[in-house]
Amino acid sequence: MKKIAVLGITGSIGASTVEVVRAHPDKFQIVLASAHTNQKKLFKLAQEFHIDHLVITSLEANPDSHLLDDLRLYFGEKELLQLITELDIDIVLNAITGAAGLLSSLTTIRAQKDLALANKESLVLAGHLIKKEMQKSRSRLLPVDSEHSAIFQCLASHRNSEIKKVILTASGGPFRTLPLAEFSKITVAQTLAHPTWSMGKKVTIDSATMMNKALEVIEAHWLFDLPYERIEAVLHQHSIIHSFLQFADGSILAQLSKPTMKLPILYALTHPQHIEADIVHTDILSLPPLEFAPLEKDRFPLFFLARKCGETGGLLPTIMNAVNEAAISLFLAEKIHYTDIYRLIAAALEKENNIENPDLETIITTNTEIHQKYLQDYKEYLN
C-alpha cells in the first residue's frame, strides 16, 4: 500500500487523483491532503478516504466546525511543509496551482520523498534549485503533465545523447481557428470553454494563450536536461498524441491515449510499472485523423515570448510568471482584455531587471512583489 499526499486535492488534478485512488483502494492510501479554501470538499474527501491529516493553506479561512468531527486540521503553508517532512509518506503529488507550489516541491525533495509533479511553476521559477536539490536527494521526480509523462514513458532507459528532439503537442485551445480580427472581442466565457480538457481557470486561460505550452517547454528543459533548441511544440487538435520523442537515428516514439489526466497520474504513482487499470480505453479504429500544424506567432505570441524568457533564464521566468498570474486575475475580473495579457507581460519583461542564478529568497520575494505591483498598477503599463 503506497502512502500518498495530495496537495491541491480539490482542484482538477486533485479530482483526477481521487478517481485513481478510488479505482485502486488496495494500492493507495491518502494520508495527507491540502486545499487552499475549499474546506467543504476537503472534509468530504477526508471522510470518504479516512485521511488523517488535512491542511487548509489559506490563513484567512474560517473552518466550518460542524464539518470537522475528529479530523486533524492544520492551517497555512508552514504547517503543510512540516507535515510533508514529518509524516510517513511515500510520494507527494503536488497539484497546487501557480508559484504557491514551489516550497512544497523543494520540501518534498529535501525530505527524501518521491515527488509527482503537476506544478509547472516549481521548475519554471526554480529549476536550477530543484536540480541541485535532486542531486543530493534519494527522491524521484515523476512528471504528471500528460506531455511530460509521455516523454518520460518513451524515454525509458535511453540516454540523452540518443535524443534528437522532443516535440510537445498542444490542442490550440478555443482560439485555434478564430480569425485574428476577432481577438479584440474575446470574452472570459469563451476563454474558459476549452474544447478538449477540463481544467482549472488559471490553466485553461494559460492553454488559450499558449503560456501553458511555453511553461511546459521550460519544464521539459529541466526535467530531461535538454537544451531549448531540442524542444519543440506543434498543434494537435484532438490531444491523442501527448508528445513525440525523436531519436538521433530519425526514429520517433509517441505516447497515445484519449485526453485524460488520470493515466499520467496513475503512471506517476506506480512507476516504473504499468498496472492493470480500467481508467481509459483508446480504440484506435475510432480515433479522429491525427493532424498537426505549426504554432503561429501572430495567434500565440505569448508562447514565443515566454519560451524566449525561459531560454534567457535567471529571474526572468519568475517575473514572467508573476505578471501572468496577475494578468489572469485581472482578466477574470474583466479589468483587462484577453490581448492585454500578452501586452502586460511584454511590458514587464522590458521594464524589470534580470538576475542570474537567483536564490530561493529572491525568487519568492520577487514573485510576491511583482505580482502585487502589476495587479495594482496594471493601467500604467498598458498605456
VEXDREN-2710 file (C-alpha; in Angstrom, 1 decimal):
% VEXDREN-2710
k/r/px/py/pz
1/MET/0.0/0.0/0.0
2/LYS/1.6/3.2/-1.1
3/LYS/1.1/6.2/1.2
4/ILE/0.5/9.4/-0.8
5/ALA/0.0/13.1/-0.1
6/VAL/-2.3/15.0/-2.5
7/LEU/-1.6/18.8/-2.4
8/GLY/-4.4/20.7/-4.0
9/ILE/-6.8/17.8/-3.8
10/THR/-9.9/19.9/-4.5
11/GLY/-8.6/21.1/-7.9
12/SER/-8.9/19.4/-11.3
13/ILE/-5.7/17.4/-10.9
14/GLY/-6.6/16.5/-7.4
15/ALA/-10.1/15.3/-8.5
16/SER/-8.4/13.0/-11.1
17/THR/-6.1/11.7/-8.5
18/VAL/-9.0/10.9/-6.2
19/GLU/-10.6/8.9/-9.0
20/VAL/-7.4/6.9/-9.5
21/VAL/-7.2/6.2/-5.7
22/ARG/-10.9/5.3/-5.7
23/ALA/-10.4/2.8/-8.5
24/HIS/-7.4/1.2/-6.7
25/PRO/-8.1/1.2/-3.0
26/ASP/-5.8/-1.8/-2.5
27/LYS/-2.8/0.1/-3.8
28/PHE/-3.0/3.7/-2.5
29/GLN/-3.8/5.4/0.8
30/ILE/-4.1/9.2/1.1
31/VAL/-2.5/10.2/4.4
32/LEU/-2.3/13.9/3.8
33/ALA/-4.4/16.3/1.7
34/SER/-4.5/20.0/1.3
35/ALA/-6.8/22.6/-0.2
36/HIS/-6.5/26.4/-0.3
37/THR/-10.0/27.4/0.7
38/ASN/-12.5/24.6/-0.3
39/GLN/-12.9/23.1/3.1
40/LYS/-16.3/21.5/2.4
41/LYS/-14.9/19.3/-0.4
42/LEU/-11.7/18.7/1.5
43/PHE/-13.7/17.4/4.6
44/LYS/-16.0/15.3/2.4
45/LEU/-13.0/13.6/0.8
46/ALA/-11.3/13.1/4.2
47/GLN/-14.4/11.2/5.4
48/GLU/-14.5/9.0/2.3
49/PHE/-10.8/8.1/2.3
50/HIS/-10.2/8.3/6.1
51/ILE/-7.4/10.9/5.6
52/ASP/-5.8/11.6/8.9
53/HIS/-4.1/15.0/8.2
54/LEU/-5.7/17.9/6.4
55/VAL/-4.4/21.4/5.6
56/ILE/-6.2/24.5/4.5
57/THR/-3.4/26.7/3.2
58/SER/-5.3/30.0/3.3
59/LEU/-4.8/31.6/6.7
60/GLU/-8.0/33.6/6.1
61/ALA/-10.2/30.6/6.0
62/ASN/-12.7/30.1/8.8
63/PRO/-13.3/26.4/9.5
64/ASP/-16.9/25.2/9.5
65/SER/-16.8/23.5/12.9
66/HIS/-19.8/21.2/12.3
67/LEU/-18.0/19.6/9.4
68/LEU/-14.8/18.8/11.4
69/ASP/-15.8/15.9/13.6
70/ASP/-12.5/14.2/14.6
71/LEU/-10.5/15.4/11.6
72/ARG/-7.0/16.7/12.3
73/LEU/-7.0/20.1/10.6
74/TYR/-4.0/22.4/10.1
75/PHE/-3.7/25.9/8.6
76/GLY/-1.1/27.6/6.4
77/GLU/1.8/26.6/4.3
78/LYS/4.2/26.3/7.2
79/GLU/2.1/23.5/8.7
80/LEU/1.8/21.8/5.3
81/LEU/5.6/21.8/4.9
82/GLN/6.1/20.4/8.4
83/LEU/3.7/17.6/7.7
84/ILE/5.3/16.7/4.4
85/THR/8.6/16.4/6.3
86/GLU/7.4/14.5/9.4
87/LEU/4.7/12.1/8.1
88/ASP/5.3/8.6/6.8
89/ILE/4.7/9.4/3.1
90/ASP/6.0/7.5/0.0
91/ILE/5.1/10.0/-2.6
92/VAL/3.8/13.6/-2.7
93/LEU/1.6/14.6/-5.6
94/ASN/1.9/18.4/-5.9
95/ALA/-1.1/19.7/-7.8
96/ILE/-1.0/23.2/-6.2
97/THR/-1.7/25.9/-8.7
98/GLY/0.9/28.5/-9.5
99/ALA/4.0/29.7/-7.7
100/ALA/2.4/28.7/-4.4
101/GLY/3.6/25.1/-5.1
102/LEU/7.3/25.8/-5.1
103/LEU/8.1/25.4/-1.5
104/SER/6.2/22.1/-1.3
105/SER/8.2/20.7/-4.1
106/LEU/11.5/21.7/-2.5
107/THR/10.4/20.4/0.9
108/THR/9.4/17.0/-0.6
109/ILE/12.8/16.6/-2.3
110/ARG/14.7/17.6/0.9
111/ALA/12.6/15.1/2.9
112/GLN/13.8/12.3/0.6
113/LYS/10.3/11.6/-0.7
114/ASP/9.2/11.0/-4.2
115/LEU/7.6/13.9/-6.0
116/ALA/4.9/13.5/-8.6
117/LEU/4.9/17.0/-10.1
118/ALA/1.9/18.6/-11.6
119/ASN/3.0/22.1/-10.5
120/LYS/4.8/23.5/-13.6
121/GLU/5.9/26.7/-11.7
122/SER/8.2/24.8/-9.4
123/LEU/10.6/24.2/-12.3
124/VAL/9.8/27.4/-14.2
125/LEU/10.8/29.6/-11.2
126/ALA/13.5/27.4/-9.6
127/GLY/14.6/24.7/-12.0
128/HIS/18.2/25.3/-11.1
129/LEU/17.5/25.0/-7.4
130/ILE/15.4/21.8/-7.8
131/LYS/18.1/20.3/-9.9
132/LYS/20.7/21.0/-7.3
133/GLU/18.5/19.5/-4.5
134/MET/17.7/16.4/-6.6
135/GLN/21.5/15.7/-6.8
136/LYS/21.6/15.4/-3.0
137/SER/18.3/13.5/-2.6
138/ARG/17.0/10.0/-2.9
139/SER/13.8/11.4/-4.3
140/ARG/12.5/10.6/-7.7
141/LEU/11.0/13.4/-9.7
142/LEU/8.0/12.0/-11.6
143/PRO/6.2/14.2/-14.2
144/VAL/2.4/14.3/-14.1
145/ASP/1.6/16.6/-17.0
146/SER/0.4/14.4/-19.8
147/GLU/3.1/15.8/-22.2
148/HIS/6.0/15.2/-19.9
149/SER/4.6/11.8/-18.8
150/ALA/4.5/10.8/-22.5
151/ILE/8.2/11.8/-22.9
152/PHE/9.1/10.0/-19.7
153/GLN/7.4/6.8/-20.9
154/CYS/9.0/7.0/-24.3
155/LEU/12.4/7.8/-22.9
156/ALA/12.6/4.7/-20.7
157/SER/16.3/3.7/-20.4
158/HIS/17.5/5.7/-23.4
159/ARG/20.3/8.1/-22.9
160/ASN/20.1/11.8/-23.6
161/SER/22.7/11.5/-26.3
162/GLU/20.3/9.4/-28.3
163/ILE/17.6/12.1/-28.4
164/LYS/17.5/14.4/-31.3
165/LYS/14.5/16.4/-30.0
166/VAL/11.3/16.2/-28.1
167/ILE/8.0/17.5/-29.6
168/LEU/5.2/18.6/-27.2
169/THR/1.7/18.7/-28.6
170/ALA/-0.8/21.5/-27.9
171/SER/-4.5/21.4/-28.7
172/GLY/-4.6/25.0/-29.6
173/GLY/-7.3/25.8/-27.1
174/PRO/-10.6/27.6/-28.0
175/PHE/-9.0/30.1/-30.4
176/ARG/-7.0/27.7/-32.7
177/THR/-9.1/28.8/-35.7
178/LEU/-10.7/32.0/-34.6
179/PRO/-10.0/34.9/-37.1
180/LEU/-7.3/37.2/-35.7
181/ALA/-9.6/40.2/-36.3
182/GLU/-12.0/38.8/-33.7
183/PHE/-9.4/38.5/-30.9
184/SER/-10.4/42.0/-29.7
185/LYS/-13.8/40.6/-28.8
186/ILE/-12.7/37.5/-26.9
187/THR/-14.6/37.1/-23.6
188/VAL/-13.8/35.3/-20.4
189/ALA/-16.5/32.7/-21.0
190/GLN/-15.0/31.9/-24.5
191/THR/-11.6/31.6/-23.0
192/LEU/-12.7/29.2/-20.3
193/ALA/-14.5/26.9/-22.9
194/HIS/-11.6/24.6/-23.6
195/PRO/-12.6/22.1/-26.4
196/THR/-10.5/19.2/-25.1
197/TRP/-9.5/19.3/-21.5
198/SER/-11.4/20.1/-18.3
199/MET/-9.1/22.1/-16.1
200/GLY/-9.0/24.9/-13.5
201/LYS/-9.5/28.5/-14.7
202/LYS/-5.8/29.5/-14.5
203/VAL/-4.5/26.6/-16.5
204/THR/-7.4/26.9/-19.0
205/ILE/-6.6/30.5/-19.7
206/ASP/-2.9/29.6/-20.0
207/SER/-3.9/27.0/-22.5
208/ALA/-5.7/29.5/-24.6
209/THR/-2.8/32.0/-24.7
210/MET/-0.4/29.1/-25.1
211/MET/1.5/30.3/-22.0
212/ASN/0.9/26.8/-20.7
213/LYS/2.9/25.2/-23.6
214/ALA/5.8/27.6/-23.0
215/LEU/5.8/26.7/-19.3
216/GLU/5.9/23.0/-20.4
217/VAL/8.9/23.7/-22.7
218/ILE/10.7/25.2/-19.7
219/GLU/9.7/22.3/-17.6
220/ALA/10.9/19.8/-20.2
221/HIS/14.3/21.6/-20.3
222/TRP/14.8/20.9/-16.5
223/LEU/13.1/17.5/-16.3
224/PHE/15.0/15.9/-19.2
225/ASP/18.2/18.1/-19.1
226/LEU/17.7/19.1/-22.7
227/PRO/18.7/22.4/-24.4
228/TYR/15.9/24.5/-25.7
229/GLU/16.9/24.0/-29.3
230/ARG/15.9/20.3/-28.9
231/ILE/12.4/21.1/-27.6
232/GLU/9.6/21.9/-30.0
233/ALA/5.8/22.2/-29.9
234/VAL/3.2/21.6/-32.5
235/LEU/-0.6/21.9/-32.7
236/HIS/-2.6/18.7/-32.4
237/GLN/-6.2/19.5/-32.1
238/HIS/-7.6/16.2/-30.6
239/SER/-4.8/15.7/-27.9
240/ILE/-4.5/12.0/-28.7
241/ILE/-0.7/12.1/-29.1
242/HIS/0.7/13.7/-26.0
243/SER/4.3/14.1/-27.1
244/PHE/6.8/12.7/-29.5
245/LEU/10.4/11.6/-28.9
246/GLN/12.7/11.7/-31.9
247/PHE/16.0/9.8/-31.7
248/ALA/19.3/10.5/-33.4
249/ASP/18.7/7.9/-36.0
250/GLY/15.4/9.6/-37.1
251/SER/13.0/7.1/-35.4
252/ILE/10.1/8.6/-33.5
253/LEU/8.2/7.2/-30.5
254/ALA/4.9/8.7/-29.3
255/GLN/2.5/8.0/-26.4
256/LEU/-1.2/8.0/-27.4
257/SER/-4.4/7.9/-25.4
258/LYS/-7.7/9.7/-25.1
259/PRO/-7.2/13.0/-23.2
260/THR/-7.4/12.3/-19.5
261/MET/-5.1/13.2/-16.6
262/LYS/-5.9/10.0/-14.8
263/LEU/-3.5/8.0/-16.9
264/PRO/-0.3/10.1/-16.3
265/ILE/-1.3/10.4/-12.6
266/LEU/-1.6/6.6/-12.3
267/TYR/1.8/6.1/-14.0
268/ALA/3.5/8.6/-11.7
269/LEU/2.1/6.8/-8.7
270/THR/3.1/3.3/-10.0
271/HIS/6.3/4.0/-11.9
272/PRO/8.1/2.0/-13.2
273/GLN/5.2/-0.4/-13.6
274/HIS/2.2/-0.1/-15.9
275/ILE/-0.5/-1.7/-13.7
276/GLU/-3.8/-3.2/-14.9
277/ALA/-6.5/-0.5/-14.9
278/ASP/-9.8/0.5/-16.5
279/ILE/-9.1/4.2/-16.4
280/VAL/-9.2/4.8/-20.2
281/HIS/-9.9/2.8/-23.3
282/THR/-8.4/4.2/-26.5
283/ASP/-10.0/2.5/-29.5
284/ILE/-7.5/3.0/-32.4
285/LEU/-10.2/2.4/-35.0
286/SER/-12.4/5.2/-33.6
287/LEU/-9.7/7.9/-33.4
288/PRO/-10.0/11.0/-35.5
289/PRO/-7.3/11.8/-38.0
290/LEU/-4.0/12.6/-36.3
291/GLU/-3.3/16.1/-37.8
292/PHE/-0.6/18.5/-36.9
293/ALA/0.2/22.2/-37.6
294/PRO/2.9/24.7/-36.5
295/LEU/2.2/27.4/-33.9
296/GLU/1.5/30.8/-35.5
297/LYS/3.3/33.7/-33.9
298/ASP/0.5/36.1/-34.6
299/ARG/-2.0/33.9/-33.0
300/PHE/0.1/32.8/-30.0
301/PRO/2.7/35.5/-29.4
302/LEU/2.8/34.7/-25.7
303/PHE/4.2/31.2/-26.4
304/PHE/7.2/32.7/-28.2
305/LEU/7.8/35.4/-25.7
306/ALA/7.6/33.0/-22.7
307/ARG/9.8/30.5/-24.4
308/LYS/12.5/33.1/-25.0
309/CYS/12.1/34.1/-21.4
310/GLY/12.9/30.6/-20.3
311/GLU/15.9/30.4/-22.6
312/THR/17.2/33.6/-21.0
313/GLY/16.7/32.2/-17.6
314/GLY/17.7/33.7/-14.3
315/LEU/15.0/35.7/-12.5
316/LEU/13.1/36.5/-15.8
317/PRO/10.8/33.4/-15.6
318/THR/9.8/34.4/-12.1
319/ILE/8.9/37.9/-13.3
320/MET/7.0/36.5/-16.3
321/ASN/5.1/34.0/-14.1
322/ALA/4.2/36.6/-11.5
323/VAL/2.8/39.0/-14.1
324/ASN/1.0/36.3/-15.9
325/GLU/-0.8/35.3/-12.7
326/ALA/-1.7/38.9/-12.0
327/ALA/-2.9/39.3/-15.6
328/ILE/-5.1/36.3/-15.4
329/SER/-6.7/37.6/-12.2
330/LEU/-7.3/40.9/-13.9
331/PHE/-8.8/39.2/-17.0
332/LEU/-11.1/37.1/-14.9
333/ALA/-12.3/40.2/-13.1
334/GLU/-12.8/41.8/-16.6
335/LYS/-10.5/44.6/-15.8
336/ILE/-8.3/43.9/-18.8
337/HIS/-8.9/42.4/-22.2
338/TYR/-7.6/39.0/-23.4
339/THR/-5.0/40.5/-25.6
340/ASP/-3.8/42.7/-22.7
341/ILE/-2.4/39.5/-21.0
342/TYR/0.4/39.5/-23.6
343/ARG/0.8/43.2/-23.5
344/LEU/1.2/43.4/-19.8
345/ILE/3.8/40.5/-19.7
346/ALA/5.7/42.0/-22.6
347/ALA/5.8/45.4/-20.8
348/ALA/7.1/43.8/-17.6
349/LEU/9.9/41.9/-19.3
350/GLU/11.0/45.1/-20.9
351/LYS/11.0/47.1/-17.7
352/GLU/12.2/44.7/-15.0
353/ASN/15.8/43.7/-14.4
354/ASN/17.0/40.1/-14.6
355/ILE/19.3/38.4/-12.1
356/GLU/21.3/35.3/-12.9
357/ASN/21.0/32.2/-10.6
358/PRO/18.7/33.8/-8.1
359/ASP/18.4/32.2/-4.7
360/LEU/15.2/30.9/-3.2
361/GLU/14.5/34.0/-1.1
362/THR/15.0/36.3/-4.1
363/ILE/12.6/34.2/-6.2
364/ILE/9.9/34.2/-3.6
365/THR/10.2/37.9/-2.7
366/THR/10.3/38.9/-6.4
367/ASN/7.3/36.8/-7.3
368/THR/5.2/38.4/-4.5
369/GLU/6.3/41.9/-5.2
370/ILE/6.0/41.7/-9.0
371/HIS/2.5/40.1/-8.7
372/GLN/1.2/42.8/-6.4
373/LYS/2.9/45.6/-8.5
374/TYR/1.2/44.6/-11.7
375/LEU/-2.0/43.6/-10.1
376/GLN/-2.4/47.1/-8.7
377/ASP/-0.7/49.3/-11.3
378/TYR/-1.6/47.5/-14.5
379/LYS/-3.1/50.6/-16.2
380/GLU/0.3/52.3/-16.0
381/TYR/1.9/49.5/-18.0
382/LEU/-0.8/49.2/-20.6
383/ASN/-0.7/52.8/-21.7
END
